[in-house]
Each structure stands twice: as C-alpha cells, then as structure tokens.
Amino acid sequence: MNASAAPPLPRLLLLEDDPVSAAFLASALEALPARVDVAGSLAEARRRADGCDLWLFDAHLPDGDGASLLAELRACGLRTPALAHTAETRREPLDALIAAGFDAVLLKPLSVAALQAGVRRALGDPDGSTPAGMPPETPIEASLEPPLEAPLEPPARRIAGVGVGAKLPVWDDAVALRALNGSRAHVAAMRGLFLQELPTAAGCVIADARLGDVAAIRAQLHRLQASCGFVGAARMAAAVDALRARPGDGEALARFEAAVQDTLAASPALSDDIASSV
C-alpha cells in the first residue's frame, strides 16, 4: 500500500519592509514548516494576498499601514486569518489593530518559538504552544486584559547591573541567541545583514532629523527598533529608544550617531563565553 501523500504546506503571506526583520520572520515561519511569500510593500502584498492560509502584516509601512490593507482585502470578500506584527508597545495602537480585525498582534522583537506558536494558533492548532524550555511569550489578543508587555524586553533593559545613563555594550548576545533559538550561525548571519543595512537606515534618520521631519524620523526608527532586538544590538536599541522619545533633541541625535559608529566598528562575533542554550 502506498503511503498517503503529505498534506500541502500552509501558504503564508508575510508583509514586512525591513530586510532584517523580514529575514528573521521568514526563516522562522519556513521552519514550521510553511511556504512563505514575502512582500515588502502594500502594493506587492495586495497582488499576492489571494489563496493564502494566513496573512502576517506589518502595522507600519512606507506606502501605508497593515490595518488599511486588511480592510481593503476584507471589502473584496477575502476572509483569510490575519496577524499584525509591530514594534509598537503602547496599548492604544495595539487595541486599534485588534479593532481593525486582526486576530492577534505579535510584538517585535519576538523569539522564533513565540512567532511559531502564534502562527500555529492562527492556523487552527489549539495546542500550538511554546516548546519546552522556551519562555511563554504571548501575543496581544482581543480578549486579553490588562495590557501585555513586549515579548523580548529592549536590550537596554536586560543588561544586569547597568544603570541609567551608562554606556551599554554594543552587542547583547543573550538577547540575540534567545530570539534565534540559540543558533550562533543564525545570529552571525542576521548581524551581517543588520550591519549591511545600518548605514542606509541611519543615514535616513540623520537626514530627516536635520530637516526636522519628526514623522519621518519616527517611521525610520520604528523599522530599526525591531532589527536591533533581533540581533541584540543593545547600544543601538537604547539610542533608538531615546531618539524616538525626543526626535528633536540634539543630544539624543548625537547619541544615536555615536551608537551607529560604535556598532559598525565593533565585531559582530558572539562571545565564546556565552552558552548557546540561552
């Protein structure tokens, strides 16, 4: 008797414009396993949305926002389950995404385990849960109160013994390894991509700051924030947080520029002393 054919892989549409975040999320989703189509803009996602088993939409993109795209696709009669993902942590915009029709909101940066568990639940696996040994990181859902915090705290808040105003290490290996299931090879690859993208991203932030374009500054920093978390760029993450809070502040901009230079100059290699099973 011939063995039964394996069921087809679920098809997921990932909408994410940041290359580092897209690489991380796509790799984690493909390991479910699943077939992952990656779109970098609303226009591209719109063309590829039909026939998917699940949509994962970034909340903020250069050509619009995920909630508007979801409303447009729903108006066309498409009923595909949808998750939003964002680096935003304020409750009001997170609640707005649920009100817009997303089944849950995944807070970036998040670990591979947390992402996969959220996707399994959205695909109808009620037992989809975080594997043993990994932290129970739960997405924001419509029924959850009070507000949840982001799954992975910003690296600036996770360095034991570092006080306010102290200069953080360039890299937090524990954060990066936790996000990538302890894979040193994946951390190395993601950091390489991060360093390739950083000069362009930082240049846009600095140019917008000098023009006084607060909205553009915050949009660029929003993209950079998640990338910092995925690769454990602790000093950059702290500088991004400070500039997002005070986009017109010269001291915050100088701190950001210094963090960029420090990060580009530092070796991205992981410490030999850190355990791979973080």
C-alpha positions in Angstrom: 0.0 0.0 0.0 1.3 3.4 -1.0 1.9 5.9 1.8 -0.6 8.7 1.9 0.6 11.9 0.3 1.8 14.5 2.7 -0.6 17.4 3.2 0.3 20.6 1.4 2.3 23.2 3.4 0.3 26.2 4.5 0.9 29.3 2.5 1.7 32.4 4.5 2.0 35.9 3.2 4.5 38.0 5.2 4.3 41.8 4.7 7.5 43.4 6.1 9.6 46.1 4.6 12.6 45.9 6.9 15.2 43.4 5.4 16.5 42.2 8.8 13.0 41.7 10.3 11.8 40.0 7.0 14.8 37.6 7.0 14.2 36.6 10.6 10.4 36.2 10.3 10.6 34.3 7.0 13.2 31.9 8.3 11.2 31.2 11.4 8.0 30.7 9.5 9.6 28.4 6.9 10.7 26.1 9.8 7.1 25.5 10.9 7.2 24.2 8.0 5.3 26.5 5.7 5.6 28.2 2.4 6.3 31.9 2.9 5.7 34.6 0.4 7.4 37.9 1.4 6.1 41.2 0.3 7.9 44.5 1.0 5.0 46.9 0.3 1.3 47.1 0.4 1.1 47.1 -3.4 3.0 43.8 -3.6 1.0 42.2 -0.7 -2.2 43.2 -2.4 -1.2 41.3 -5.5 -0.3 38.1 -3.6 -3.0 38.0 -0.9 -5.4 35.6 -2.6 -5.1 31.9 -1.9 -3.1 32.2 1.4 -3.8 30.4 4.6 -2.6 33.2 6.8 -1.6 36.8 6.5 1.1 38.4 8.7 1.0 42.2 8.1 3.4 44.8 9.5 1.4 47.6 11.1 3.5 50.4 9.6 4.9 50.6 6.0 6.3 53.3 3.8 3.2 53.1 1.5 0.6 52.8 4.1 -0.4 50.6 7.0 -1.5 47.0 7.6 -4.9 47.9 9.0 -5.9 49.7 5.8 -4.8 46.8 3.7 -6.7 44.4 5.8 -9.9 46.5 5.5 -9.4 46.7 1.7 -9.0 42.9 1.4 -12.0 42.2 3.6 -14.0 44.5 1.4 -13.0 42.3 -1.6 -14.5 39.3 0.2 -11.3 37.7 1.4 -11.6 36.1 4.9 -8.0 34.8 5.4 -7.0 34.9 9.1 -4.7 37.8 9.8 -2.0 38.6 12.4 -0.4 42.0 12.8 3.2 42.5 13.9 4.7 45.7 15.2 7.5 47.1 17.4 4.9 49.4 18.9 4.3 48.9 22.6 1.6 51.5 23.5 -1.7 49.9 24.3 -3.9 52.3 22.3 -2.4 51.5 18.8 -2.3 47.8 19.7 -6.0 47.8 20.6 -6.7 49.7 17.3 -5.1 46.8 15.4 -7.4 44.3 17.1 -10.4 46.6 16.4 -9.3 46.7 12.7 -9.9 42.9 12.5 -6.5 41.3 13.2 -6.8 38.1 15.2 -3.8 38.9 17.3 -0.8 41.3 17.4 2.7 40.0 17.6 5.1 42.4 19.3 8.6 42.6 17.8 11.2 41.6 18.6 10.0 38.2 19.5 11.6 34.7 19.6 11.2 32.0 17.0 9.2 30.0 19.4 6.8 32.8 20.2 6.2 33.5 16.5 5.7 29.9 15.6 3.3 29.3 18.5 1.2 32.4 17.5 1.0 31.2 13.9 0.0 27.7 14.8 -2.9 29.0 16.9 -3.9 31.3 14.0 -3.9 28.3 11.6 -6.3 26.4 13.9 -4.0 24.4 16.1 -5.5 24.9 19.6 -2.5 23.2 21.2 0.0 25.5 19.4 2.3 26.4 22.3 5.8 27.5 23.0 8.2 24.4 23.0 9.5 23.2 26.3 12.4 25.3 27.7 11.3 28.5 25.9 9.6 31.4 27.6 5.8 31.6 27.3 5.6 34.8 25.1 2.0 35.5 24.3 0.7 37.8 21.5 -1.8 40.6 22.3 -5.3 39.3 21.6 -8.7 40.9 21.8 -9.7 39.0 24.9 -6.6 39.7 26.9 -6.5 42.3 29.7 -4.6 44.0 31.2 -2.0 45.1 28.6 0.9 42.7 28.0 4.4 43.9 27.6 6.6 43.2 24.6 7.8 39.6 24.4 11.5 40.5 24.5 12.4 43.5 26.6 14.6 46.0 24.8 18.2 45.0 25.3 18.9 48.3 27.2 16.7 47.0 30.0 18.1 43.4 30.1 21.7 44.1 31.0 22.1 43.3 34.6 23.9 45.9 36.7 23.8 48.7 34.0 22.4 51.9 35.4 20.6 54.7 33.7 23.0 56.8 31.5 25.7 54.1 31.5 27.2 53.1 28.1 25.7 49.8 27.1 27.7 47.0 25.4 27.4 47.1 21.6 26.0 43.6 21.4 23.8 41.6 23.9 24.5 38.0 22.8 21.9 36.6 25.2 19.1 38.6 23.6 20.1 37.5 20.1 20.5 33.9 21.0 17.2 33.8 22.7 15.5 35.3 19.7 17.1 32.8 17.4 16.6 29.6 19.4 20.3 29.5 20.5 21.6 29.3 16.9 25.0 31.0 16.7 25.1 30.6 13.0 21.8 32.4 12.6 22.9 35.2 14.9 26.0 35.7 12.8 24.0 35.8 9.6 21.4 38.2 10.9 24.1 40.5 12.3 25.8 40.5 9.0 22.6 41.6 7.3 21.9 44.2 10.0 25.4 45.8 9.5 24.8 45.9 5.7 21.5 47.8 6.2 22.5 50.0 9.1 24.4 52.8 7.2 21.5 53.4 4.9 18.9 53.3 7.7 20.9 55.5 9.9 21.6 58.0 7.1 17.9 58.4 6.5 17.3 59.0 10.2 20.0 61.6 10.4 18.9 63.4 7.2 15.3 63.5 8.4 16.5 64.8 11.8 18.4 67.6 10.2 15.3 68.5 8.2 13.2 68.4 11.4 10.8 65.8 9.9 9.6 64.2 13.1 7.1 61.8 11.4 9.8 60.5 9.1 12.3 60.1 11.9 9.9 58.0 14.0 8.9 55.9 10.9 12.6 55.1 10.3 13.3 54.4 13.9 10.3 52.1 14.2 11.8 49.9 11.5 15.2 50.0 13.1 13.9 49.2 16.6 12.8 45.6 15.8 16.0 44.9 13.9 18.1 45.9 16.9 16.1 43.5 19.1 16.5 40.6 16.7 20.3 40.9 16.6 20.9 42.0 20.2 22.2 45.5 19.2 22.0 46.8 22.7 23.7 50.2 22.3 21.8 50.9 19.1 18.5 49.9 20.7 19.0 52.3 23.6 19.9 55.2 21.2 16.9 54.4 19.0 14.6 54.5 22.1 16.0 57.8 23.2 15.7 59.4 19.8 12.1 58.1 19.3 11.2 59.7 22.6 12.9 63.0 21.7 13.2 63.3 17.9 14.1 66.9 18.0 16.8 66.7 20.7 20.3 67.3 19.6 21.8 65.2 22.4 19.6 62.2 21.5 20.7 62.6 17.9 24.4 62.7 18.8 23.9 59.6 20.9 22.3 57.9 18.0 25.1 58.8 15.6 27.7 57.6 18.1 25.9 54.3 18.6 25.9 53.8 14.8 29.6 54.3 14.6 30.3 52.1 17.6 28.2 49.3 16.2 29.7 49.5 12.7 33.2 49.4 14.3 32.6 46.5 16.7 33.0 42.9 15.7 29.6 41.1 15.4 31.1 37.8 16.6 29.4 36.2 19.6 31.4 35.8 22.8 33.0 32.4 23.3 32.0 32.6 27.0 28.2 32.7 26.4 26.3 29.4 26.4 24.5 28.5 23.2 21.4 27.3 25.1 20.2 30.8 26.3 
